[in-house]
Amino acid sequence: MTNPPMLAQGREYLAIPGPSVIPDAVLQAMHRPAPNIYGGALIDMTATLIPDLKRVARTRHQAAIYICNGHGAWEAALSNVVAPGDKVLIPATGRFGIGWGEMATGLGADVALLDFGRSAPIDIDRVAQALREDTAHSIKAVLAVHVDTSSSVRNDIAALRAAMDAVGHPALLMADCIASLGCDRFEMDAWGVDVMVTACQKGLMVPPGISFVFFNDRAAAKRAAMPRVSRYWDWVPRANPDDFYQYFGGTAPTHHLYGLRAALDMIHNEGLDQVWARHTRLAQAIWTACEIWGQDGDALGLNIREREYRSHAVTSLRLSKGRGANLRDWLSENLGLTLGIGLGMAAPDDPARHDYFRLGHMGHVNGQMILGLLGGIQAGLTALGIPHGPGAVEAAASAIAGR
Ligand SMILES: *Cc1c(COP(=O)(O)O)cnc(C)c1O
């Protein structure tokens, strides 16, 4: 029995882990004529973004805006504090730590990779061991991804800082919060993060195009001691502009700024703690359903076994025999629901790459969307004859109901 494709009509749901669903308020804020960049409302509005961005990052320190995607923010952050020849330590838990490391290599850094595979969090003890062995303090920075969007693992950044302090190692702690900011709890200052990078198209709900680097005084001191920093990536004028153009190293990303203003209003009107609580509850409903589906034989599997290490923004799953891709195709063709492809979980020539898929549940998502997502997956599993445990959607509804 197949469902008629007519059920794909209606509002589509892009449930991939970024870019995320764009709120109507953000779209409407961006739908306007070109504003003047030499005076007027845009200038005053931009100044209001900075404190509100810092509130989302939970930092009192500095923020720089870049017109680029997350990869650009990676390079921006590294350019300010990592000189050619500096050693950086990367505890990788999926594709993104490795990607940040490639960026560092491209800038001439000496990258030491501790690879914890594709289904496990950072082993803090092993990082501590590597730092303890570095008695010369040649490691200048530890680069850690908070939520790895490929594996959907969530790392304990506060514990990583505590381990660095316990060893007495002076390296900077740099965190990638591109997937997690505005979804999973993150506290830059309280957790002792020196540099944090993020981008606008995930928890911040704005179309891709602007990214952010937050940095504290320790990182600023490292920047001041750098032999040189490429002019475009230099965070000093961006964080302390004398002229408006210096925020962006050139023309402002005008419409993105209006979109971001609307998104930050949404986040702060809801309250950041409430935003985190919403993501937590929705993620629990997703896990509940997936765990039940997975009870039947070789059916669906969650990539991260322990709930404690699962992100509240993205969930990586697999269905054997390439059925992950079948499910994705069926849902987009038949229900107007698009799931994320697996990323970095299998080699490009490995047929297992068709097994993996991901659910994005970051940003502008609510209970009915997640129940629609889960009900849709249930329909797909049924239509494709994929064995799955019973009662998953009902249990997810109970989780949404707080029961
Ligand atoms: C999305 C993402 C990136 C890359 O961001 P782009 O905007 O695609 O360059 C890096 N790190 C993490 C954790 C991400 O989720």
The ligand as an SDF file (V2000), in Angstrom:
LIG
                    3D

 15 15  0  0  0  0  0  0  0  0999 V2000
   26.7520   23.5480   10.5510 C   0  0  0  0  0  0  0  0  0  0  0  0
   27.9810   23.3640   11.3600 C   0  0  0  0  0  0  0  0  0  0  0  0
   29.2380   23.8190   10.9300 C   0  0  0  0  0  0  0  0  0  0  0  0
   29.4730   24.3950    9.5720 C   0  0  0  0  0  0  0  0  0  0  0  0
   28.7120   25.5140    9.3320 O   0  0  0  0  0  0  0  0  0  0  0  0
   28.5340   26.0190    7.8220 P   0  0  0  0  0  0  0  0  0  0  0  0
   27.6400   27.1800    7.9700 O   0  0  0  0  0  0  0  0  0  0  0  0
   27.9260   24.8820    7.0610 O   0  0  0  0  0  0  0  0  0  0  0  0
   29.8650   26.3750    7.3050 O   0  0  0  0  0  0  0  0  0  0  0  0
   30.3120   23.6640   11.7790 C   0  0  0  0  0  0  0  0  0  0  0  0
   30.1780   23.1030   12.9910 N   0  0  0  0  0  0  0  0  0  0  0  0
   29.0070   22.6280   13.4210 C   0  0  0  0  0  0  0  0  0  0  0  0
   28.9280   21.9990   14.7700 C   0  0  0  0  0  0  0  0  0  0  0  0
   27.8710   22.7500   12.6200 C   0  0  0  0  0  0  0  0  0  0  0  0
   26.7030   22.2740   13.0540 O   0  0  0  0  0  0  0  0  0  0  0  0
  1  2  1  0
  2  3  1  0
  2 14  2  0
  3  4  1  0
  3 10  2  0
  4  5  1  0
  5  6  1  0
  6  7  2  0
  6  8  1  0
  6  9  1  0
 10 11  1  0
 11 12  2  0
 12 13  1  0
 12 14  1  0
 14 15  1  0
M  END
$$$$
